[in-house]
Amino acid sequence: MSHNPVAQALSESPLLILDGALATELEARGCQLADALWSAKVLMENPELIYQVHYDYFAAGARCAITASYQATPQGFATRGLDQAQSLALIAQSVELARRAREDYLATQSEAKTLLVAGSVGPYGAFLADGSEYRGDYALPETEMMAFHRPRIAALLAAGADLLACETLPSFAEAQALATLLTEFPDSTAWFSFTLRDAGHISDGTPLSEVVGWLNTQPQVVALGVNCVALESVTPALQQLQQLTDKPLVVYPNSGEQYDASSKTWHSAPSGCTLEHKLDEWQRAGAKLIGGCCRTSPKDIAAIAHACQPQ
């Protein structure tokens, strides 16, 4: 591993602000995503809207865009009649859209810090599209799990993603398969972020201490943490993680609203629960990469960026 983009970005400022939701922001802009492909459907149908969302997050103060490839896999696209080459071209396009948004935004700035593009690698459970990315109750042999993830990872890296975001991971076995797969791409780095059963366990029930103890031995994993979790779960999980690792901690939770995976609907958040309200608390608990997941918007990211400005 020759280059660590997270370390480079954190050398420029103590916090790396990530973007917010992509899929729910696309829905807010009129896309119909009640679909097994979720945001990957928009790669096929309206890629310019993805570009616009990426641009708006950079303009709001995000320094890292996460690509629209969370649910983009050759296996998923095959259900729409796309062949391997067409599928990999769409995955590459997810990187190109984020890179173009970065270039166009940088063209308006005189002194911008490093801006990153993270290639999203969603879990096998996201391909299943049955809510299992929040449970981790699926199992594939490690070789099959690696075979599932390999084409997308290769396509994201070949298209120029600065690093990978192995995100919303519910399964320790899957995390191990992904970290092992990274060694086939020796110049690559990734952050790993997990969904939680509770503050001490990832969704499949594995203790965080066991997960992190293993990931600490993986030099290509350059940050770790949690995403797509309820706001109130974040601080206790970060406090645990802070005791377990020296790697930078990443957190991008949901807006505070509750998601019902069976009805695919959202229910409102407790009041006073926003990313901005929690920012100081999370930084005290060691978070260095902070953004938002489902139902967060460029306004939420702008509020974090504003809170980080010297007063």
Secondary structure, DSSP 8 states (H G I E B T S, - for coil): ----HHHHHHHH-S-EEB---SHHHHHHTT----STTTTHHHHHH-HHHHHHHHHHHHHHT-SEEE-S-TT--HHHHHTTT--HHHHHHHHHHHHHHHHHHHHHHHTT-SS----EEEEEE--HHHHHTSSGGGT------HHHHHHHHHHHHHHHHHTT-SEEEEEEE--HHHHHHHHHHHTTSTT--EEEEE-EEETTEETTS-BHHHHHHHHTT-TTEEEEEEESS-HHHHHHHHHHHHHH-SS-EEEE---S-EEETTTTEEE---TT--HHHHHHHHHHTTEEEE---TT--HHHHHHHHHHTS--
